[in-house]
Amino acid sequence: MSEKTHVECYSGSRYAERPVSFDFLGHEHSVKDLVETWRSPSGLHFQVRTEEDECFELTYDQRTDEWSILRLEEEES
C-alpha cells in the first residue's frame, strides 16, 4: 500500500538528508536504521527499518514537495 504521509527528517546542508520519523496509517514510526538511499527521476528514496523492525520505503518528490510511503515485505530466510 502506498499513500502520502508526513515525514520528519534531519536537514543539514539540504532538505531531507535523513528521515527520523513518519506517520503511516495513523501510527507514528521512529526510524531505527537507514538501510539504503538513492535518487531517481521520481525523487529521493530512503529504505528504512523502524523501531518495530518493519521496513518501509520513503520517497520524497522534490517537484511536488510530497512524500509517499510503501511498506516493504520482509524476505523469508
KEFI-136537 format. One record per residue (C-alpha): residue in three letters; x negated, y negated, z. Coordinates in Angstrom, 1 decimal, m for minus. Layout:
BEGIN
R res   east  north     up
R Ala      X      Y      Z
...
//
This chain:
BEGIN
R res   east  north     up
R Met    0.0    0.0    0.0
R Ser   m1.3   m3.4   m0.9
R Glu    0.0   m6.7    0.5
R Lys   m1.0  m10.3    1.1
R Thr   m2.4  m10.8    4.5
R His   m4.1  m13.2    6.9
R Val   m7.8  m12.7    7.4
R Glu  m10.1  m14.4    9.9
R Cys  m13.7  m14.4    8.7
R Tyr  m17.1  m15.7    9.5
R Ser  m18.1  m18.5    7.2
R Gly  m21.7  m19.8    7.3
R Ser  m23.0  m21.3    4.2
R Arg  m19.9  m20.3    2.2
R Tyr  m16.3  m19.3    2.9
R Ala  m15.5  m15.7    3.5
R Glu  m19.0  m14.3    4.2
R Arg  m17.7  m11.6    6.5
R Pro  m14.2  m10.7    7.7
R Val  m13.9  m10.3   11.5
R Ser  m10.2   m9.6   11.9
R Phe   m7.0   m9.3    9.9
R Asp   m3.2   m8.8   10.2
R Phe   m1.8   m5.8    8.4
R Leu    1.9   m4.8    8.7
R Gly    2.3   m6.9   11.8
R His   m0.7   m5.4   13.6
R Glu   m3.9   m7.3   14.3
R His   m7.1   m5.3   13.5
R Ser  m10.6   m6.1   14.6
R Val  m13.4   m5.3   12.2
R Lys  m16.0   m2.9   13.8
R Asp  m18.2   m2.3   10.7
R Leu  m18.7   m3.9    7.4
R Val  m19.2   m0.8    5.2
R Glu  m19.7   m2.5    1.8
R Thr  m19.3   m5.8    0.0
R Trp  m19.2   m6.5   m3.7
R Arg  m18.0   m9.2   m6.2
R Ser  m15.8   m8.5   m9.2
R Pro  m13.8  m10.7  m11.7
R Ser  m10.9  m10.3   m9.3
R Gly  m12.8  m11.7   m6.3
R Leu  m14.9  m10.8   m3.2
R His  m14.3   m7.3   m1.9
R Phe  m15.1   m6.0    1.6
R Gln  m14.8   m2.4    2.7
R Val  m14.4   m2.4    6.5
R Arg  m13.8    0.0    9.4
R Thr  m11.7   m1.2   12.2
R Glu  m12.0   m0.6   16.0
R Glu   m9.3    2.1   15.5
R Asp  m11.6    3.8   12.9
R Glu   m9.3    3.0   10.0
R Cys  m10.8    2.0    6.6
R Phe   m9.5   m0.9    4.6
R Glu  m10.5   m2.9    1.5
R Leu  m10.0   m6.6    1.9
R Thr  m10.1   m8.7   m1.3
R Tyr  m10.4  m12.5   m1.5
R Asp   m9.2  m14.0   m4.8
R Gln  m11.1  m17.4   m5.0
R Arg   m8.9  m18.6   m7.8
R Thr   m5.6  m18.4   m5.8
R Asp   m7.2  m18.7   m2.3
R Glu   m5.3  m15.5   m1.3
R Trp   m6.3  m12.3    0.5
R Ser   m5.0   m8.8   m0.2
R Ile   m5.5   m5.6    1.7
R Leu   m5.5   m2.0    0.9
R Arg   m5.6    0.8    3.4
R Leu   m8.1    3.5    2.3
R Glu   m7.5    7.1    2.8
R Glu  m10.2    9.0    4.8
R Glu  m12.1   11.6    2.9
R Glu  m11.8   15.1    4.4
R Ser  m15.0   16.8    5.2
//
